[in-house]
Amino acid sequence: MGVKEYWIVDPKRKSFEIYANSEQGFKLISHAKTEGKVRSELLELEINLREVFS
């Protein structure tokens, strides 16, 4: 089955990207930089960047 979702977190740029695996390959489903929120569809989880990078 492979990887269903992966995250790229860059503390230097304060960015967060979430990619989901689909039949066409990995697609960016959520991203934010410095502030805002990202959402994992797989985990049904919302993450506030202020909490990650504070």
TAHU-V482070 format. One record per residue. N is the residue number from 1. SS is DSSP state (H for helix, E for strand, L for the rest). PSI is psi in whole degrees, -180 to 180 (NA if undefined). Layout:
[[N/SS/PSI] [N/SS/PSI]]
This chain:
[[1/L/-36] [2/L/-169] [3/L/128] [4/L/-30] [5/E/143] [6/E/156] [7/E/143] [8/E/118] [9/E/122] [10/E/100] [11/L/-28] [12/L/-45] [13/L/-8] [14/L/49] [15/E/156] [16/E/124] [17/E/142] [18/E/128] [19/E/141] [20/E/142] [21/E/134] [22/E/178] [23/L/-26] [24/L/5] [25/E/-169] [26/E/135] [27/E/137] [28/E/121] [29/E/-20] [30/E/139] [31/E/153] [32/E/156] [33/E/130] [34/L/-52] [35/L/174] [36/L/-167] [37/E/151] [38/E/156] [39/E/129] [40/E/116] [41/L/-38] [42/L/-46] [43/L/-5] [44/L/53] [45/E/133] [46/E/134] [47/E/127] [48/E/124] [49/H/-27] [50/H/-34] [51/H/-31] [52/H/-44] [53/L/20] [54/L/NA]]
